[in-house]
Amino acid sequence: MLRVLKARSKYVVMAAILILGLVFTTLLQTSTTNQRQNFAVLKYMPLAVVQDTPLAVAHDTPLAVFHDTPLASVQETPLYVALDTPLAVSQDTPRAVVQDTPLIFSNNTPIEIEMETVLTVAKDTPVHATNHTQHAVSTVALLANSRDTPLKVAKNETNTSLQPDALARYFNSTTSTKTMVNNTRLLRFIEEIIESDDSRGRPITQLTVPQVTCPDQPQQTRIEDLLCMQPPKFQPVYKNPCFFASNGLFHCLPYFQIIGMDKSGTTDLFDKIARHPEVHGNNGTLQKETMWWSWRRYGLWLRGKIEVQKFNRYVEYFDGAAAEIQRNPRHVTGDGTPMDMWDMRGWPEIPQNAGQESPRFTTPHLIHHINPGVRLLAIFREPTRRLESDYFFLKIGKQTRESLHVEIAKAIVSLHECTRKATLRTCLYKKDLIEKLNARIHLGFYSVYLREWLQVFPRDQLLLFRTEDYSRSPQRHLQTVFSYLGLEHVTDDTLHAMTSSKRKHVTKKAKGAGILDETKALLQALYAPFNRDLAHILQDDSYLWSDV
C-alpha cells in the first residue's frame, strides 16, 4: 500500500504550486468553455493540491486520473468532488490524502477505483461520503484507512452504496483496512470469462488420437512417455483388462473409472458399486482413489509436489483385486479418482505437448492409449452447491460464508486476468492459477471438461447422471450402473441393503458455513452458460438445474 505522503520540504510545496498553477490554468480555461469538459491528469503527471488550497471539481465534470499518476492532497487542503461528478482512478494509480485533509464527495458522486489501485487516507483524516454517494471498489483494490481515521457515511445509508448490491464486505484489522467487492465489476469480469470460451455450443467430433512419433529407444525423463509406451496385451478370458507382465506376474487395470466430480457423491457411489459381489476395490485412498492419472504420475498434489510414481506403481494399486479376478474371470475392479476429469495441470510434461501454449494431449488421450475399453462414469452436482461443499470440506480458507464470498471474488478476478490473454480452456489447465485459488471455481465448468473426454471416447462409453437424482433414487441409479457395467443382476432386497447404509464422505457443516445470496447470484451468472452447454451436449435440460 502506498505510504502516506508527507510535506517534508518547502521545495516540494513550491514545486507543487508551480504544477498546480499550470493545471488550474488549464482547468479554468476548460471549465469556462464547457462545464461538462473532462479534467484529465495525464500519465506520470502528478496532480498536487497544496496546503489550504481547495481543489473543486464542478458539477458533472469528471476528474480522471490516469495510469501511474499520483493524486496527492497536502495537509488541511480539502478535495471536493461536486454533485454527479465521477472520480475515476485508473489501474495502479496511487492516491494519497495526507493527515487532516478531508476528502469530501457530494450527493450522487460515484467513486470508482480500479483493480490493484490503492487509496490511502492518513491518520485522523475524515472521508465524508454524503447521501446517495456510490463507492465502486473492485476486488484487490483497497480503501485503506490508517488507525483512528473515520470513514463517515451520511444519513439514509440505505441509499448510500457503501455496500453496492449488498456485495461489499468490511473486515476489521489493526489498520482498519476495508475491502469492498463490486458486484457490477465482477459481473463484467464474468461476462469476459464466458466470452473467452471458444468451444461452447459447438458440435463435438470424436477425434482419432493423432499418431505420435516415438524415438527408437525410450527416453529417460522424469515423467514417463505413455503415448510411446506399448499398451498391455489384455487376456480375452477375463472380463476385466488384465495381462501378464514380462516377469510372468498377473496384473489388472481398472474395468471402470469414476472420473468426476469432486464433492458430488463419487465416494458414496464407488462404495455402493464395490458392494456388488463381482466388484473389487483397489489399494488406493478409501479403496477407491489412486490419484495417479492426474496427480501422482506428475508428482503433484492438491498444492505442491510429491514423489513421482511410474506406471508400474499404478498397476500395483490393483494387485489385490487382480488376485481375486484371476480366480473369478467375470469379476472386475475400478478406479474412482474424481480429479481425473478436470485436473490437467501436468499437461506440459507430456512430451508430445512440448512447445505448445495449450495442450494437444491430455488425460483422456493417455487413458485411451493404455486402456481404450475402460468404462467411464461421472456424476455432476449443481455447480454452486458443489463449490460450497468443496470449500468447507477442504478448509483452505476461513470457514465462514463471508470468507467464501471473498475467496470466490478473488478467484473470479484471477481467472479473468488469465482469460484476458488466453482461452478459458487454457486457463483451466494452468498450474500456477488453479493452485492459488482457495475457492475452486474452476471445477464448475463441466461442459469444458466433458468436451475434452468426448473428443476421445465415444458417448456410449461414458455414463453420466446428476447428484440430485442419485440422492433421490439411489437404487434405480445403482441398477443402471450395474447394467452399464454388465454385472450380474441383483435382487431388490440386495439392492436395498446396498443403498440403505449411511452416505460416505459427507461434508459436515460448521457454524457460520453456508453461502450468501449475493455469492450464489455471482456463481449462477458464471456457470449458467456452461450448464446450458452441458444440457445441449447431453440433450437433457435437467442439467440446467432449474429444479434445484
C-alpha positions in Angstrom: 0.0 0.0 0.0 1.2 3.5 -0.8 2.8 5.1 2.2 1.2 8.3 3.3 2.7 11.3 1.6 4.1 13.9 3.9 5.0 17.6 3.1 8.6 17.4 4.3 10.1 20.4 2.5 9.2 23.8 1.3 10.8 22.9 -2.1 8.3 20.2 -2.5 5.5 22.7 -1.8 6.9 25.3 -4.2 7.2 22.7 -7.0 3.7 21.6 -6.3 2.4 25.2 -6.5 4.0 25.6 -9.9 2.5 22.3 -11.2 -0.9 23.3 -9.7 -0.7 26.7 -11.4 -0.3 25.0 -14.8 -3.1 22.5 -14.0 -5.5 25.1 -12.8 -4.9 27.4 -15.7 -6.0 24.5 -18.0 -8.9 23.6 -15.7 -10.3 27.1 -15.6 -10.0 27.6 -19.3 -11.7 24.3 -19.9 -14.5 24.9 -17.3 -15.4 28.3 -18.7 -15.7 26.9 -22.2 -17.8 23.9 -21.3 -18.9 22.9 -17.8 -19.0 19.3 -18.8 -15.4 19.1 -20.2 -13.1 16.4 -18.8 -10.4 17.3 -16.3 -7.7 14.7 -17.2 -4.4 14.3 -15.5 -2.0 12.7 -17.9 0.1 9.6 -17.3 3.1 10.2 -15.0 2.0 13.9 -14.4 1.4 14.4 -10.7 -1.6 16.4 -9.5 -0.6 18.0 -6.2 -3.0 20.1 -4.1 -1.1 22.4 -1.8 -1.8 23.3 1.8 -5.0 25.3 2.3 -5.8 25.4 -1.4 -9.1 23.7 -2.3 -9.4 21.6 -5.4 -13.0 21.9 -6.5 -14.3 19.9 -9.5 -17.5 21.4 -10.8 -20.9 19.8 -11.4 -20.9 16.9 -13.9 -17.2 17.4 -14.7 -15.3 14.1 -14.5 -11.9 14.1 -12.8 -10.0 11.3 -14.4 -6.5 10.4 -13.1 -4.6 8.2 -15.5 -2.4 5.1 -15.1 0.6 5.5 -12.7 -0.3 9.2 -12.0 -0.3 10.2 -8.3 -3.0 12.5 -6.9 -1.8 14.0 -3.7 -3.6 16.4 -1.4 -1.5 18.1 1.3 -2.4 18.7 4.9 -5.6 20.5 5.6 -6.5 21.0 2.0 -10.0 19.8 1.1 -10.6 17.9 -2.1 -14.2 18.5 -3.1 -15.9 16.5 -5.8 -19.2 18.0 -6.6 -22.7 16.7 -7.4 -22.9 13.9 -10.0 -19.1 14.2 -10.7 -17.4 10.8 -11.2 -13.9 10.4 -9.7 -12.3 7.6 -11.7 -8.8 6.4 -10.9 -7.1 4.1 -13.4 -5.3 0.8 -12.6 -2.2 1.0 -10.4 -2.7 4.8 -9.8 -1.9 5.7 -6.2 -4.0 8.4 -4.5 -2.7 9.7 -1.1 -4.6 12.1 1.1 -2.4 13.4 3.9 -3.2 13.9 7.6 -6.2 16.1 8.4 -7.1 16.6 4.7 -10.8 16.0 4.2 -11.9 14.0 1.1 -15.4 15.1 0.5 -17.8 13.5 -2.0 -21.1 15.2 -2.7 -24.5 13.8 -3.4 -24.7 11.1 -6.1 -20.9 11.2 -6.8 -19.6 7.8 -7.9 -16.1 6.8 -6.7 -14.6 4.2 -9.0 -11.3 2.7 -8.1 -9.9 0.1 -10.4 -8.2 -3.2 -9.7 -4.9 -3.0 -7.7 -5.3 0.8 -7.2 -4.7 1.9 -3.6 -6.5 4.8 -2.0 -4.7 5.7 1.3 -6.2 8.1 3.8 -3.9 9.2 6.6 -4.4 9.2 10.3 -7.2 11.4 11.6 -8.3 12.3 8.1 -12.0 12.1 7.6 -13.6 10.7 4.5 -17.1 12.1 4.0 -19.5 10.3 1.7 -22.8 12.1 1.6 -26.2 10.8 0.9 -26.5 8.6 -2.3 -22.8 8.5 -2.9 -21.8 5.3 -4.6 -18.5 3.6 -3.9 -17.4 1.1 -6.5 -14.2 -0.6 -5.5 -13.1 -3.7 -7.4 -11.5 -6.8 -5.9 -7.9 -6.3 -4.9 -8.4 -2.5 -4.8 -8.1 -1.3 -1.2 -9.8 1.6 0.6 -7.4 1.7 3.4 -7.8 4.0 6.4 -5.0 4.3 8.9 -5.7 3.7 12.6 -8.2 6.1 14.1 -9.3 7.5 10.7 -13.1 7.8 10.5 -15.0 6.6 7.4 -18.2 8.7 7.6 -21.3 7.9 5.7 -24.3 10.4 5.7 -27.8 9.5 7.0 -30.1 7.4 4.9 -27.3 4.9 4.4 -29.8 2.5 2.8 -29.3 4.6 -0.3 -25.6 5.0 0.1 -23.9 2.2 -1.7 -21.0 1.6 0.6 -22.4 -1.9 0.2 -23.2 -1.9 -3.5 -25.8 -4.5 -4.3 -25.2 -6.0 -0.9 -21.8 -7.2 -2.1 -19.4 -5.1 -0.1 -17.8 -6.7 2.9 -15.7 -4.9 5.5 -13.0 -6.6 7.6 -11.5 -5.1 10.7 -7.8 -5.2 11.2 -5.1 -3.3 13.1 -5.1 -0.7 10.4 -8.9 -0.7 9.9 -8.4 -1.9 6.3 -11.6 -2.4 4.4 -12.1 -4.4 1.2 -15.1 -3.8 -0.9 -16.1 -6.1 -3.8 -18.1 -4.5 -6.6 -20.8 -6.7 -8.0 -21.1 -4.8 -11.3 -17.4 -5.1 -11.9 -17.3 -8.8 -11.1 -20.3 -9.4 -13.4 -18.3 -7.7 -16.2 -15.4 -10.0 -15.4 -17.7 -13.0 -15.6 -19.0 -11.9 -19.0 -15.5 -11.6 -20.3 -14.6 -15.0 -18.8 -17.5 -16.6 -20.6 -16.6 -14.8 -23.9 -13.1 -16.4 -23.7 -14.5 -19.9 -24.1 -14.2 -20.8 -27.8 -15.9 -24.2 -27.7 -19.3 -23.6 -26.1 -22.2 -24.6 -28.3 -20.1 -26.2 -31.0 -20.7 -29.8 -32.1 -18.4 -32.4 -30.7 -16.5 -34.5 -33.1 -14.8 -37.6 -31.8 -11.2 -37.3 -32.9 -8.9 -40.1 -33.9 -6.0 -40.0 -31.5 -3.2 -38.3 -33.5 -0.2 -40.5 -34.4 2.9 -39.7 -32.4 6.5 -40.1 -33.5 8.4 -42.1 -30.9 12.2 -42.4 -30.6 13.8 -45.8 -31.3 14.9 -46.1 -27.7 12.8 -44.9 -24.7 13.9 -41.6 -23.4 14.9 -41.3 -19.7 12.6 -38.5 -18.5 11.1 -37.5 -15.1 7.6 -38.3 -16.4 7.0 -41.5 -18.5 6.1 -41.1 -22.1 2.9 -43.1 -22.0 2.0 -42.4 -25.6 5.2 -44.1 -26.7 4.7 -47.0 -24.3 3.5 -50.3 -25.7 0.0 -50.9 -24.3 -0.5 -54.1 -22.3 -1.9 -57.2 -24.1 -5.1 -58.0 -22.3 -6.1 -61.6 -21.8 -9.5 -62.2 -23.5 -10.6 -64.9 -21.0 -11.0 -62.1 -18.4 -13.8 -59.5 -18.5 -11.5 -57.1 -16.7 -8.5 -55.8 -18.7 -5.7 -58.0 -17.2 -2.4 -59.1 -18.6 0.8 -61.0 -17.8 3.9 -58.8 -17.3 7.2 -59.8 -18.8 8.2 -61.3 -15.4 5.1 -63.6 -15.6 3.1 -61.8 -12.9 -0.6 -61.3 -13.4 -1.8 -57.7 -13.3 -5.0 -55.8 -14.0 -6.1 -52.3 -14.9 -9.5 -50.9 -14.0 -12.6 -52.1 -15.8 -14.3 -48.8 -14.9 -13.3 -45.3 -13.7 -15.4 -42.7 -12.0 -13.7 -39.6 -13.3 -15.7 -36.8 -11.6 -16.7 -34.7 -9.9 -15.3 -33.7 -6.5 -17.9 -33.3 -3.8 -20.6 -34.7 -6.0 -21.1 -38.2 -4.4 -18.3 -40.1 -6.1 -17.2 -41.8 -2.8 -20.6 -42.9 -1.9 -21.3 -44.2 -5.5 -18.0 -46.1 -5.6 -18.6 -47.6 -2.2 -22.0 -48.9 -3.3 -20.7 -50.2 -6.6 -18.0 -52.1 -4.7 -20.7 -53.9 -2.7 -21.7 -55.9 -5.8 -20.3 -59.4 -5.4 -18.4 -59.2 -8.7 -16.6 -55.9 -8.0 -13.4 -55.3 -6.1 -11.9 -52.1 -4.8 -8.3 -51.0 -5.2 -5.4 -50.3 -2.8 -5.7 -46.6 -3.0 -7.3 -44.0 -0.7 -10.6 -45.2 0.7 -10.0 -48.3 -1.5 -11.3 -46.0 -4.3 -8.8 -43.3 -5.4 -5.4 -44.0 -6.9 -5.0 -40.3 -7.8 -2.5 -41.5 -10.4 -3.5 -40.1 -13.8 -4.0 -36.5 -12.6 -1.6 -36.2 -9.6 0.9 -39.0 -8.7 2.0 -39.6 -12.3 3.3 -36.0 -12.3 4.4 -35.7 -8.7 1.5 -33.3 -8.0 -0.8 -32.9 -5.0 -3.6 -30.6 -4.2 -0.9 -28.0 -3.9 2.8 -28.5 -4.2 4.7 -31.6 -5.2 5.1 -35.2 -4.1 7.2 -38.1 -5.4 6.6 -39.1 -9.0 5.0 -42.6 -9.5 5.7 -44.7 -12.5 3.1 -46.7 -14.4 4.2 -50.0 -12.7 3.2 -48.4 -9.4 -0.2 -47.6 -10.8 -0.7 -51.2 -11.8 0.2 -52.3 -8.2 -2.9 -50.4 -6.9 -5.0 -53.3 -8.4 -2.9 -56.2 -7.4 -5.3 -57.2 -4.6 -8.2 -57.2 -7.0 -6.1 -59.0 -9.6 -5.7 -62.0 -7.3 -9.5 -62.2 -7.0 -10.1 -61.7 -10.7 -7.6 -64.4 -11.7 -9.8 -66.8 -9.7 -13.0 -65.3 -11.0 -12.7 -64.2 -14.6 -16.1 -62.4 -14.5 -15.1 -60.1 -11.7 -13.9 -56.5 -12.2 -12.1 -53.7 -10.4 -12.3 -49.9 -10.7 -10.7 -46.5 -10.0 -12.7 -43.7 -8.5 -10.4 -40.6 -8.8 -12.7 -37.6 -9.4 -9.8 -35.3 -10.2 -9.1 -37.2 -13.4 -11.9 -35.4 -15.3 -10.7 -31.9 -14.7 -7.1 -31.7 -13.3 -4.8 -31.5 -16.4 -2.1 -29.4 -14.7 0.6 -31.9 -15.7 0.0 -31.5 -19.5 3.2 -29.5 -20.2 5.2 -32.6 -19.1 3.6 -34.8 -21.7 6.4 -35.0 -24.3 4.0 -34.6 -27.2 2.9 -31.2 -25.8 6.3 -29.7 -26.0 6.3 -26.2 -27.3 2.5 -25.9 -27.1 0.8 -22.9 -25.4 -2.2 -25.1 -24.7 -2.4 -28.9 -24.5 -2.8 -31.1 -27.6 -2.8 -34.3 -25.5 -4.5 -34.6 -22.1 -5.5 -37.3 -19.7 -8.2 -38.8 -21.9 -5.7 -39.4 -24.7 -3.3 -41.2 -22.3 -6.0 -43.4 -20.8 -7.4 -44.3 -24.2 -3.9 -45.3 -25.4 -3.3 -47.6 -22.4 -6.9 -48.9 -21.7 -9.2 -48.0 -24.6 -12.1 -50.1 -23.5 -12.4 -48.7 -20.0 -16.0 -47.9 -18.9 -16.2 -44.2 -17.7 -18.7 -42.7 -15.2 -19.2 -39.2 -14.0 -21.7 -37.6 -11.6 -22.4 -33.9 -11.7 -23.8 -31.8 -8.9 -25.3 -28.3 -9.3 -22.0 -26.3 -9.5 -22.8 -23.6 -6.9 -23.6 -26.2 -4.3 -20.7 -28.3 -5.3 -18.4 -25.3 -4.7 -19.9 -24.5 -1.3 -19.4 -28.1 -0.2 -15.9 -28.2 -1.6 -14.8 -25.0 0.2 -15.9 -26.1 3.6 -14.6 -29.6 3.1 -11.0 -28.7 2.1 -10.8 -25.9 4.8 -8.3 -23.9 2.8 -9.7 -20.5 3.7 -11.6 -19.2 6.7 -14.8 -21.2 7.3 -17.4 -18.5 7.1 -19.8 -17.6 4.3 -18.3 -14.1 4.2 -14.9 -15.6 3.6 -16.2 -17.9 1.0 -17.6 -14.9 -0.8 -14.3 -13.0 -0.7 -12.4 -16.1 -1.9 -14.8 -16.6 -4.8 -14.4 -12.9 -5.8 -10.7 -13.3 -5.7 -10.9 -16.4 -7.9 -13.1 -14.7 -10.4 -10.6 -11.8 -10.7 -7.7 -14.3 -11.1 -9.4 -16.3 -13.7 -10.5 -13.1 -15.5 -6.9 -11.9 -15.6 -5.8 -15.1 -17.3 -8.6 -15.2 -19.8 -7.7 -11.7 -21.0 -4.7 -13.3 -22.6 -5.8 -16.9 -23.2 -8.8 -19.1 -23.8 -10.8 -20.4 -20.9 -9.7 -24.0 -21.6 -6.0 -22.9 -21.5 -6.6 -21.1 -18.2 -8.4 -24.0 -16.5 -5.3 -26.2 -17.1 -2.8 -23.6 -15.8 -0.9 -25.0 -12.7 0.0 -21.6 -11.2 -3.5 -20.3 -11.5 -5.6 -23.2 -10.1 -3.1 -23.9 -7.2 -3.6 -20.4 -5.8 -7.4 -20.5 -5.7 -8.9 -21.1 -2.3 -12.4 -21.3 -3.8 -12.1 -23.8 -6.6 -14.5 -22.2 -9.1 -12.7 -23.8 -12.0 -14.2 -27.2 -11.3 -17.7 -26.0 -12.2 -17.1 -25.6 -15.9 -18.4 -29.1 -16.6 -19.0 -28.8 -20.3 -15.4 -27.7 -21.0 -14.1 -30.9 -19.4 -16.8 -33.2 -20.8 -15.9 -32.0 -24.3 -12.3 -33.0 -23.6 -13.3 -36.6 -22.9 -16.0 -36.9 -25.7 -13.4 -35.9 -28.3 -11.5 -39.1 -27.4 -14.1 -41.6 -26.1 -17.5 -42.5 -27.7 -20.6 -41.2 -25.9 -21.8 -44.8 -25.1 -18.6 -45.3 -23.2 -19.4 -42.6 -20.6 -22.3 -42.9 -18.2 -23.5 -39.6 -16.6 -26.1 -38.6 -14.1 -26.8 -35.8 -11.6 -26.0 -36.0 -7.8 -29.5 -34.7 -7.1 -31.2 -37.6 -9.0 -28.8 -40.2 -7.5 -29.6 -38.9 -4.0 -33.4 -39.1 -4.6 -33.3 -42.6 -6.1 -30.0 -44.4 -5.4 -31.4 -47.9 -6.1 -32.6 -47.0 -9.6 -29.3 -45.4 -10.4 -27.3 -48.2 -9.0 -29.2 -50.7 -11.0 -28.4 -48.5 -14.1 -24.7 -48.6 -13.2 -24.7 -52.4 -12.8 -26.4 -52.8 -16.2 -23.9 -50.4 -17.8 -21.0 -52.4 -16.3 -22.6 -55.7 -17.4 -22.7 -57.0 -13.8 -24.9 -59.8 -12.6 -28.5 -58.7 -11.7 -29.1 -58.3 -8.0 -32.5 -58.7 -6.3 -34.4 -55.7 -4.9 -33.7 -56.8 -1.4 -29.9 -56.9 -2.1 -30.1 -53.5 -3.8 -32.0 -52.1 -0.8 -29.3 -53.4 1.5 -26.6 -51.8 -0.7 -28.2 -48.4 -0.6 -29.5 -48.2 2.9 -26.2 -47.6 4.6 -25.1 -44.1 5.7 -23.7 -41.9 2.9 -19.9 -41.7 2.6 -17.7 -38.6 2.9 -20.5 -36.1 3.5 -19.2 -32.6 4.3 -20.1 -31.6 7.9 -21.5 -28.0 8.1 -19.6 -25.9 10.6 -21.0 -23.0 12.4 -21.1 -20.0 10.1 -20.9 -22.1 7.0 -23.2 -21.6 4.1 -23.4 -19.3 1.1 -24.7 -15.8 0.8 -27.4 -14.9 -1.7 -25.2 -12.5 -3.5 -22.5 -15.1 -3.8 -24.9 -17.6 -5.2 -26.1 -14.9 -7.8 -22.5 -14.4 -8.9 -21.8 -18.1 -9.4 -25.1 -18.7 -11.2 -24.1 -16.0 -13.6 -20.7 -17.6 -14.1 -22.0 -21.2 -14.6 -25.3 -20.7 -16.4 -23.9 -20.7 -20.0 -21.9 -23.8 -19.3 -24.8 -25.6 -17.8 -26.7 -24.8 -21.0 -23.9 -26.1 -23.0 -23.8 -29.3 -20.8 -27.6 -29.7 -21.4 -27.1 -29.2 -25.1 -24.3 -31.8 -25.3 -26.3 -34.4 -23.3 -29.7 -33.4 -24.8 -31.1 -33.2 -21.3 -32.4 -30.0 -19.8 -32.2 -31.4 -16.3 -28.5 -30.2 -16.4 -29.8 -26.7 -16.3 -30.6 -27.4 -12.6 -33.8 -25.3 -12.7 -35.3 -27.7 -10.2 -32.6 -27.1 -7.5 
